[in-house]
């Protein structure tokens, strides 16, 4: 099943994407019915309009996950500049971040499909994020996100941990 709510970015009454949390860093967030993949009704558009420093901007959704399960995050990205934006997963357990993984970056100028397979490990939830750079070199640039999907693939392969003794013997 499809686990993301509103991966097609339907609008909420305020015009922002329903079911998504927009972390406001002063950038322009909108829904774009003109610039989108052929099979999408719209895209999420992010215009970098001000220098917000080295931290990435983000729009996110929290999804509950089963432990030790494989998932796939897929979407389509378009950027006006290389290295502008990515899709990212942050794994959480009991409300604390464990780690994070990002998709490859899209080449500028065209829509590009990206995907990320990951194991939930011990996580009980993940944040699915649309992220973008927003420093001074990115002002005036635009990132679009479309057709986001997260699906469950099945049980993750077991990871064999070395015993503490074996680790010490290797050192």
C-alpha angles and dihedrals in degrees: 000000000000107000103187119088112225099358086165092060101238109186127258118219089270091058095249122113111286116238093018127106113224112206100209114225095158096271124130112258118187143148114250121205093177103051105052142112113278093253096048130087092214145338135231107250125203119188116191101221101162141029105260096172131247098317116101120244117234147196113191150179128199117227125188112231138191116244119256093014131133118234135178125214114199134177146137124255135189124187134183090210133036117257093017104123147005142175112250139191121209113192116214135188120190090349096306125112114246099180144313140236130194135202121240115278119260119244111246123261105028142058112267130187115230131183139183126196115200142164118236088219107180093338120124094193141012133208113226107207138190100206134185140179112248107180124125093277089060099050109121093025128117134212125193127197125193145165097019116185134172119192136177116241100185140261116351117239112263114261113220111218119205114238117253089247093054090049091052092048090055093055 
